[in-house]
Amino acid sequence: MGDGTRVDVSELEQMARRCRVDIVKMTHSAKSGHPGGSLSAIDCMVAIYGTCLRFDTSNPDWEDRDRFIMSKGHASPAMYSILHQMGVLDEGDIMGFRTLGSVCQGHVDMNWTKGVDFSAGSLGMGLSFGLGCAIAAKMDSSDRKIWVMLGDGETQEGQIWEAAMAAKYHNATNLRAIVDRNRIQNDDFMNVQMEIGDIGEKFRSFGWTVKEVDGHDMSSLVDVVDWANSEDGGPVAIVANTIKGNGVSFMENNPSFHGKAPNDEELRIALEELS
């Protein structure tokens, strides 16, 4: 894992469960944060980190590492939970989430946190940033790959589609996007706010190679991540159909938990369900 060592599916599923525990604990401790979109994205991230992403936990700044761009940067608890499970962050780091001076700020920031490759803020920027990283890798004659995690609400941003068009034009065969298609955004369900339609077909119309997958079926995720990692006809997009708040019953498909932390009783229930 990170050094070419693969982790089997059952172990990945356990890792995802531990990440979910981290997510609900750190958002509860901070009394703020974004648990819903972190819980929907975490299986996809575990599949990527546990199968093919090249990185060095002892040297997170290794120049020739693959890059993971967390474009939906408000889902930082997912990123921090992965880095905790990798051993890059410790328990004290993640439990300092959203506190003054902590290495785990509300949005991912590469200047604050080891192992983070992108500083997030306004949505819509990550695919452009990832494309720049992909072009730079080609200029360096490096075989590093660039993975970009997008939210489906984020694909309402025009900059996403400018980047998609440019990626094909620049033949960014080393660029991979994965869309967390949980169908809920900040204020409500997407079909209430502004439905984006068939995201996979939109990427295909810009010349991308696309597959869809159940974003909570670890075996299927591993297969599609392996496919994306080996595909040389990119750029490549994976549309992962997910459930916002997945793994915690009262958070699932509940727009309230886009940016609402669990209270004491909700934490107790969540930890029981995840145990």
C-alpha positions as CSV (number, residue, x, y, z in Angstrom):
1,M,0.0,0.0,0.0
2,G,1.8,3.0,-1.3
3,D,4.9,0.9,-1.9
4,G,3.3,-1.5,-4.3
5,T,1.9,-3.8,-1.6
6,R,-1.8,-4.5,-2.3
7,V,-4.4,-4.9,0.4
8,D,-7.2,-7.5,0.0
9,V,-10.8,-6.4,-0.2
10,S,-11.8,-7.5,3.3
11,E,-8.9,-5.5,4.8
12,L,-9.9,-2.5,2.7
13,E,-13.4,-2.8,4.0
14,Q,-12.2,-2.8,7.6
15,M,-9.9,0.2,6.8
16,A,-13.0,2.1,5.4
17,R,-14.9,1.3,8.6
18,R,-12.1,2.7,10.7
19,C,-12.0,5.8,8.5
20,R,-15.7,6.3,9.1
21,V,-15.1,6.1,12.9
22,D,-12.5,8.8,12.5
23,I,-14.8,10.9,10.5
24,V,-17.7,10.9,13.0
25,K,-15.3,11.4,15.9
26,M,-13.4,14.3,14.5
27,T,-16.5,16.2,13.4
28,H,-18.2,15.6,16.7
29,S,-15.1,16.8,18.6
30,A,-15.0,20.0,16.4
31,K,-18.8,20.4,16.6
32,S,-18.5,21.3,12.9
33,G,-17.4,19.9,9.6
34,H,-18.8,17.9,6.7
35,P,-19.4,14.3,7.6
36,G,-22.0,13.4,4.9
37,G,-19.8,13.9,1.8
38,S,-16.8,12.4,3.7
39,L,-18.7,9.2,4.4
40,S,-19.9,9.0,0.8
41,A,-16.4,9.4,-0.6
42,I,-14.3,7.2,1.7
43,D,-14.8,3.8,0.1
44,C,-13.5,5.3,-3.2
45,M,-10.5,6.8,-1.5
46,V,-9.6,3.7,0.4
47,A,-9.8,1.7,-2.9
48,I,-7.4,4.1,-4.6
49,Y,-4.9,4.3,-1.7
50,G,-5.1,0.6,-1.0
51,T,-4.5,-0.6,-4.5
52,C,-2.5,1.6,-6.8
53,L,-1.6,5.1,-5.4
54,R,2.2,5.4,-5.2
55,F,3.4,7.4,-2.2
56,D,5.8,7.1,0.7
57,T,4.5,7.6,4.2
58,S,7.9,8.4,5.5
59,N,8.5,11.0,2.8
60,P,5.1,12.5,1.8
61,D,6.9,15.1,-0.4
62,W,8.5,12.4,-2.6
63,E,8.7,14.2,-5.9
64,D,7.7,11.2,-8.1
65,R,4.7,10.2,-6.0
66,D,1.2,9.9,-7.6
67,R,-1.0,12.9,-6.7
68,F,-4.4,12.7,-5.0
69,I,-6.3,16.0,-5.5
70,M,-9.2,16.4,-3.1
71,S,-11.2,19.0,-5.1
72,K,-14.2,18.7,-2.8
73,G,-12.0,20.0,-0.1
74,H,-14.7,20.5,2.5
75,A,-14.7,16.7,2.8
76,S,-11.4,17.0,4.6
77,P,-12.3,14.5,7.3
78,A,-12.1,11.8,4.6
79,M,-8.7,12.9,3.6
80,Y,-7.4,13.1,7.2
81,S,-8.9,9.8,8.1
82,I,-7.0,8.1,5.2
83,L,-3.8,9.8,6.2
84,H,-4.3,8.7,9.8
85,Q,-4.8,5.1,8.7
86,M,-1.6,5.4,6.5
87,G,0.3,6.6,9.6
88,V,1.0,10.1,8.2
89,L,-1.2,11.7,10.8
90,D,-1.7,10.6,14.4
91,E,-4.7,10.6,16.7
92,G,-3.8,13.9,18.2
93,D,-3.6,15.5,14.7
94,I,-7.1,14.4,13.6
95,M,-8.8,15.1,16.9
96,G,-7.5,18.7,16.6
97,F,-9.6,19.0,13.5
98,R,-10.8,22.6,12.9
99,T,-9.0,24.0,16.0
100,L,-6.6,27.0,15.8
101,G,-3.1,25.9,14.7
102,S,-4.1,22.3,14.0
103,V,-2.6,20.6,11.0
104,C,-6.1,19.4,10.1
105,Q,-8.0,22.5,9.0
106,G,-11.6,22.7,7.8
107,H,-10.6,22.5,4.1
108,V,-7.6,20.5,2.9
109,D,-4.4,22.7,2.7
110,M,-1.1,21.4,1.4
111,N,0.7,24.0,3.4
112,W,-0.7,22.7,6.7
113,T,-1.0,18.9,6.2
114,K,1.6,16.3,5.2
115,G,0.3,14.1,2.4
116,V,-2.2,16.7,1.1
117,D,-1.5,17.7,-2.6
118,F,-4.0,20.5,-3.1
119,S,-5.2,23.5,-1.1
120,A,-9.0,23.7,-1.5
121,G,-11.4,26.6,-1.1
122,S,-14.0,27.4,-3.7
123,L,-15.3,24.3,-5.5
124,G,-14.5,23.6,-9.1
125,M,-10.7,24.2,-9.2
126,G,-9.3,20.7,-8.5
127,L,-9.6,19.3,-12.0
128,S,-7.8,22.2,-13.5
129,F,-5.1,21.8,-10.9
130,G,-4.9,18.1,-11.5
131,L,-4.5,18.7,-15.3
132,G,-1.6,21.0,-14.5
133,C,0.0,18.3,-12.4
134,A,-0.6,15.8,-15.2
135,I,1.0,18.0,-17.9
136,A,3.9,18.7,-15.5
137,A,4.4,14.9,-15.0
138,K,4.6,14.4,-18.8
139,M,7.1,17.3,-19.1
140,D,9.2,15.6,-16.4
141,S,9.0,12.3,-18.3
142,S,7.5,10.8,-15.1
143,D,5.0,8.0,-15.0
144,R,3.2,9.4,-12.0
145,K,-0.6,9.5,-12.2
146,I,-2.9,12.2,-11.0
147,W,-6.2,11.3,-9.3
148,V,-8.9,14.0,-8.7
149,M,-11.8,13.5,-6.4
150,L,-14.8,15.6,-7.4
151,G,-18.2,16.1,-5.9
152,D,-21.3,15.8,-8.1
153,G,-22.6,19.2,-7.0
154,E,-19.2,20.6,-7.9
155,T,-19.7,19.6,-11.5
156,Q,-22.2,22.5,-11.8
157,E,-19.1,24.7,-12.0
158,G,-18.2,25.6,-15.5
159,Q,-14.5,25.4,-14.8
160,I,-14.9,21.6,-14.4
161,W,-15.9,21.3,-18.1
162,E,-13.2,23.7,-19.3
163,A,-10.7,21.4,-17.6
164,A,-12.3,18.3,-19.1
165,M,-12.1,19.8,-22.6
166,A,-8.5,20.9,-22.1
167,A,-7.5,17.5,-20.7
168,K,-8.4,15.7,-23.9
169,Y,-6.8,18.4,-26.0
170,H,-3.6,18.0,-24.1
171,N,-3.7,14.2,-24.2
172,A,-3.6,13.9,-20.4
173,T,-3.5,10.1,-20.4
174,N,-2.2,10.2,-16.8
175,L,-5.2,12.0,-15.4
176,R,-8.0,10.2,-13.6
177,A,-11.1,11.8,-12.2
178,I,-13.5,10.1,-9.7
179,V,-16.9,11.7,-9.1
180,D,-18.6,11.1,-5.8
181,R,-22.2,10.9,-7.2
182,N,-24.2,11.1,-3.9
183,R,-26.9,13.4,-5.4
184,I,-26.9,15.9,-2.5
185,Q,-25.2,19.2,-2.3
186,N,-24.9,22.0,0.3
187,D,-28.5,23.1,0.5
188,D,-30.6,20.1,-0.7
189,F,-30.9,17.2,-3.2
190,M,-29.4,18.1,-6.6
191,N,-32.6,17.5,-8.4
192,V,-34.1,20.3,-6.3
193,Q,-31.2,22.7,-6.6
194,M,-29.8,22.2,-10.2
195,E,-29.6,18.7,-11.5
196,I,-26.5,18.0,-13.6
197,G,-27.9,15.0,-15.5
198,D,-25.7,12.2,-16.9
199,I,-22.3,13.1,-15.7
200,G,-20.6,10.1,-17.4
201,E,-22.1,11.1,-20.7
202,K,-20.9,14.6,-20.2
203,F,-17.3,13.4,-19.7
204,R,-17.6,11.1,-22.7
205,S,-18.7,14.1,-24.8
206,F,-15.4,15.7,-24.0
207,G,-13.5,12.6,-25.1
208,W,-12.9,10.9,-21.8
209,T,-13.0,7.2,-21.2
210,V,-15.7,6.5,-18.5
211,K,-17.0,3.8,-16.3
212,E,-19.6,3.8,-13.6
213,V,-19.5,1.8,-10.3
214,D,-21.3,1.2,-7.0
215,G,-19.2,3.5,-4.8
216,H,-19.7,1.4,-1.7
217,D,-19.0,-2.1,-3.2
218,M,-15.3,-2.4,-2.4
219,S,-14.7,-5.4,-4.7
220,S,-16.2,-3.5,-7.7
221,L,-14.3,-0.3,-6.7
222,V,-11.0,-2.2,-6.7
223,D,-11.7,-3.6,-10.1
224,V,-12.6,-0.2,-11.6
225,V,-9.6,1.5,-9.9
226,D,-7.3,-1.2,-11.4
227,W,-8.9,-0.6,-14.8
228,A,-8.4,3.2,-14.5
229,N,-4.8,2.9,-13.3
230,S,-3.8,0.7,-16.2
231,E,-5.9,2.4,-18.9
232,D,-3.6,4.2,-21.4
233,G,-6.3,5.9,-23.5
234,G,-7.2,8.5,-21.0
235,P,-8.1,10.9,-19.6
236,V,-10.3,8.6,-17.5
237,A,-13.3,9.3,-15.3
238,I,-15.1,7.1,-12.8
239,V,-18.6,8.0,-11.8
240,A,-19.1,6.4,-8.3
241,N,-22.8,6.1,-7.3
242,T,-22.8,6.7,-3.6
243,I,-25.0,7.5,-0.6
244,K,-24.3,10.7,1.3
245,G,-23.6,9.8,4.9
246,N,-23.1,6.1,4.1
247,G,-22.6,3.8,7.0
248,V,-24.5,5.9,9.6
249,S,-28.2,5.3,9.4
250,F,-29.5,8.7,10.4
251,M,-27.0,10.5,8.1
252,E,-27.8,8.5,5.0
253,N,-29.4,10.5,2.2
254,N,-30.0,13.3,4.8
255,P,-29.0,16.8,3.4
256,S,-28.8,18.1,7.0
257,F,-25.5,16.3,7.5
258,H,-23.8,17.9,4.6
259,G,-22.3,20.4,7.1
260,K,-23.7,19.3,10.5
261,A,-21.6,17.5,13.1
262,P,-23.2,14.7,15.2
263,N,-24.1,15.6,18.8
264,D,-23.3,13.4,21.7
265,E,-26.2,11.0,21.3
266,E,-25.7,10.8,17.6
267,L,-22.0,10.0,18.0
268,R,-23.0,7.2,20.4
269,I,-25.4,5.7,17.8
270,A,-22.9,6.2,15.0
271,L,-20.1,4.4,16.8
272,E,-22.4,1.5,17.7
273,E,-23.4,1.1,14.1
274,L,-19.8,1.2,13.0
275,S,-18.4,-1.1,15.6
